[in-house]
């Protein structure tokens, strides 16, 4: 799933893995649309089955089939936006 906000394109994806209890791991990636390159490091999320993403202001919301709605803020400490997801055992 993808969304645009805070000057970035945000993509959340899941891939199958045998090392996770639910068989998947999700990754949040931010892309700079001006350079068409990944900005910052992709972040692993505690969302085994993400189905949607939206950005509102400085907030990212990810809908996950198993965990429900996950929320976290976008950091503004530097010129490059970076997501600061909650700890793996938190739902927002």
C-alpha positions as CSV (number, residue, x, y, z in Angstrom):
1,X,0.0,0.0,0.0
2,X,1.2,3.6,-0.7
3,X,0.4,7.1,0.5
4,X,1.8,10.6,0.0
5,X,2.3,13.1,2.8
6,X,4.9,15.2,4.6
7,X,6.8,15.6,1.3
8,X,7.3,11.8,0.9
9,X,5.8,8.8,-0.7
10,X,5.3,6.1,2.0
11,X,5.0,2.5,1.2
12,X,4.2,-0.4,3.5
13,X,4.7,-3.9,2.4
14,X,4.8,-7.4,3.9
15,X,6.8,-10.3,2.8
16,X,6.6,-14.0,3.9
17,X,9.2,-15.2,6.3
18,X,9.6,-18.3,8.4
19,X,11.3,-16.4,11.3
20,X,8.1,-14.4,12.2
21,X,5.3,-16.0,14.3
22,X,2.7,-15.1,11.7
23,X,4.8,-15.8,8.7
24,X,5.2,-12.2,7.5
25,X,7.1,-9.1,8.4
26,X,6.1,-5.6,7.3
27,X,8.3,-2.8,6.2
28,X,7.6,1.0,6.0
29,X,9.7,2.7,3.4
30,X,9.8,6.4,2.6
31,X,10.7,7.6,-0.9
32,X,11.8,11.1,-1.8
33,X,9.6,12.0,-4.9
34,X,12.1,14.6,-6.1
35,X,15.1,12.2,-6.3
36,X,13.0,9.0,-6.8
37,X,15.2,7.3,-4.1
38,X,14.6,5.7,-0.7
39,X,15.0,8.3,2.0
40,X,16.3,7.0,5.3
41,X,16.2,3.4,6.3
42,X,13.2,1.2,5.8
43,X,11.6,0.4,9.2
44,X,10.3,-3.0,10.3
45,X,6.9,-2.8,11.8
46,X,4.9,-4.9,14.2
47,X,2.2,-5.3,11.6
48,X,2.0,-8.9,10.2
49,X,-0.7,-8.1,7.6
50,X,-0.8,-4.4,6.6
51,X,-3.7,-3.6,4.3
52,X,-3.6,0.2,4.0
53,X,-1.7,3.4,4.8
54,X,-2.6,7.0,5.0
55,X,-0.7,10.2,6.0
56,X,-2.4,13.1,7.7
57,X,-0.2,16.1,8.6
58,X,2.7,14.6,10.6
59,X,0.9,11.3,11.4
60,X,1.0,8.0,9.6
61,X,-1.8,5.5,10.1
62,X,-1.5,1.9,9.0
63,X,-4.4,-0.6,9.0
64,X,-3.3,-4.1,9.8
65,X,-5.6,-7.1,9.4
66,X,-4.4,-8.6,12.7
67,X,-3.3,-5.7,14.9
68,X,-5.9,-3.1,13.8
69,X,-5.0,0.5,13.4
70,X,-1.4,1.5,14.1
71,X,-0.4,5.2,14.5
72,X,2.9,7.0,14.8
73,X,4.3,10.4,14.2
74,X,6.7,11.6,11.6
75,X,9.9,13.1,13.1
76,X,10.8,16.7,12.1
77,X,14.3,16.7,13.7
78,X,16.1,17.0,10.4
79,X,15.4,18.0,6.8
80,X,14.6,14.4,5.9
81,X,11.3,13.1,7.3
82,X,11.7,9.9,9.2
83,X,9.0,7.7,10.7
84,X,9.2,6.9,14.4
85,X,7.1,3.8,14.8
86,X,6.0,2.6,18.2
87,X,7.7,-0.3,19.9
88,X,6.9,-3.7,18.5
89,X,4.5,-4.6,21.3
90,X,2.6,-1.3,21.1
91,X,-0.5,-0.7,19.0
92,X,-0.1,3.1,18.8
